[in-house]
């Protein structure tokens, strides 16, 4: 995944959450209701005791639908 031409999908996020006991908050640009929590225990609520990573999600439209996740780091 360190290679800039390597991409993951929802299943990759689920696997990463389970392997590392973390959670992802995925903020989608599709609609206001498409924000999702991806966590090791498949809960739909943020767990305050787990490390949390914020990701943005956007879909490109055109000849083919391509979906991308982007990091929302705070430095």
C-alpha positions in Angstrom: 0.0 0.0 0.0 3.0 2.3 0.3 3.3 2.4 -3.5 1.3 5.3 -5.0 -0.2 3.0 -7.6 -1.6 0.5 -5.1 -5.2 1.0 -3.9 -7.4 -0.6 -1.4 -11.2 -0.9 -0.9 -13.7 -1.4 1.9 -12.5 -4.9 2.5 -9.0 -3.6 2.9 -10.2 -1.2 5.6 -12.1 -3.9 7.4 -8.9 -6.1 7.4 -6.7 -3.3 8.6 -9.2 -2.4 11.4 -9.3 -6.0 12.6 -5.5 -6.7 12.3 -4.6 -3.5 14.2 -7.6 -3.0 16.5 -8.3 0.4 15.1 -11.2 2.2 13.5 -11.7 4.4 10.5 -14.2 7.2 10.1 -14.8 7.5 6.4 -16.3 10.8 5.4 -17.9 10.5 1.9 -18.4 13.3 -0.5 -21.3 11.5 -2.2 -24.0 12.6 0.3 -24.3 13.9 3.8 -25.5 10.5 5.0 -22.6 8.4 3.6 -20.2 8.8 6.5 -19.3 5.3 7.8 -17.4 3.8 10.7 -15.2 0.8 9.9 -14.0 -0.9 13.0 -12.7 -4.3 14.2 -16.0 -5.2 15.9 -18.2 -3.9 13.0 -20.0 -1.3 15.3 -21.6 1.8 13.7 -20.5 4.0 16.6 -17.1 5.6 17.3 -15.3 3.8 20.1 -13.5 6.4 22.2 -10.9 3.8 23.5 -9.7 2.8 20.0 -7.2 4.7 17.8 -9.2 6.5 15.1 -8.1 7.4 11.5 -10.1 9.8 9.4 -10.4 9.1 5.7 -12.2 11.0 2.9 -14.0 9.1 0.2 -14.8 10.4 -3.2 -16.1 8.8 -6.4 -15.0 9.9 -9.9 -17.7 9.8 -12.5 -17.2 9.5 -16.2 -16.7 6.5 -18.4 -16.1 4.3 -15.4 -16.9 4.8 -11.7 -13.7 4.9 -9.7 -13.8 5.3 -5.9 -10.9 6.7 -3.9 -10.0 7.1 -0.2 -7.8 10.0 0.9 -6.1 10.5 4.3 -7.4 13.3 6.5 -4.2 13.8 8.6 -3.9 16.6 11.1 -0.2 17.7 11.5 
